Amino acid sequence: MAESQLEDHDFGGNENHDFRRHPEPGFLSSEERGLQVKMPEVVYRAARMFARALCLAYFRVRVDGSGYIPRAGAVIVAPVHRSFIDFLVVGATATKRKVFFMAKDDLWHSKLLGSVLEAFGAFPVNRSGADRLALHRAQAVLENGDALILFPEGTRRTGRKVEDLHEGAAFLAARSGALIVPVGIGGTSAAMPLGAKVPRPVKVHLVVGEPIIPPERNDKGRVPRHEIKATTDELRGELQRLYDLAEPA
């Protein structure tokens, strides 16, 4: 799972960024992008219930702070990323809302897997450079008042330290007005570390933090770059604190 390095390209080095919510040329809604969950509602809910039951039984998932994720309205759920199963655990147990998420485009090399992912609200992102289509899709999800899972570290990482983050979460929050909810995840790196093929039944602990408000705009409807950076730094600090709580040394 990954977030593309969109922010460096889309900011274009400008000191201020115009995030007034006027439609962009070529911008399409989530319906037009085909981002609505494709399963019938009853099938989707049954599949979500099965995934939740599996996570609770196999990984004995414990979730603290799930009430911080709003029941309605645009929200970016921003977890740390240490394992391939992070998206499953967070999406199935942290909230009962429908969720959308980015996944690396390599997974779409298998048409079957790609179809399954799309049925659960996933859309591909190219991590090798700016992916404007993925950006538009993510913004469309938020503009529709839905929940987006976005890993601000950009890819699976190792170690206990939360390093520098991509600025995409703050960027999208500024454009959409969505809250950012940080999530620490403990146990998934042991359950399914990088390179593993089958997950092990290791206890998983999620710690959800208080929402971070979007970067503030000035009187011209613009968000200064330093506000984007400040929000990203705040998110990094919260992710480190929550990760330490979820997976104590």
Steps between C-alpha positions, in 0.01 A plus 500: 500500500632841423439865445651650189746786527239734363564791727844595368377518143160658556629776722734611225726676747254783562499664840121499516255252355150583383269240654172675435254230412431588139489204262828439323518446126441134439393434860254215528276402788543165672196369313661600169830343607317181592597525865177386657514159668409260222355218708129496585454655844400174668802316352738779595375510858522121529857506369593778744349305789698193398824700475435655841425164659814353344719782632349483847535122520834445326690814603299565820483865401444757773399851400535799732355838404278391210255773601742760364411392146188700404193298413430723201676762291834516321789352696852383421596201713881515513669192653864404536598233248707198600322208332297399197205418726476854645230607253290191582528539876430874499222484241321209669532590868571872553167619362170360375489757219562416139860583425702569187874461474795528264693188401818469297420451134711181484208317661292565189734279296262226609159586356328281758676662796444845353128431464477379859685807629279735303191327637620598847567863410866488393650696214852479356779751552829518314777555756770581247389860451209742504172315448238767437224247436555347845495851648170579329354170615607561859356852491175371349461253788539781753281746308225239522534494878653152514789347695840456338780283643833655403842390626701822537833315521442410137600135518564225752789591727694321772613607843338682786568855382245685287718681248416790270153480350366589158284812509208346312275461805533869591466596133174308458368624833563857391320445170200316643468624857530142626623417847813285532476217754838341588518131589780306666517128422684248713558135420451489124874515431536176697181348356609553141842662457636613165560194282263267688240309298260393774406705808551358847242519782666784690301742717440836331430825682364816336514834679296774331590862577304822510422657162741757359328798342581594139762770430359850530437716194573869477245765400569426133402135537859384481702274730863605552754223456616539858148406614517179295837421657377582851202267464726225364741546792208485745381179335847345522524580870157351570575187298820446698316542831219264397740242356693497827173440686386227259832318496695577819866402509 
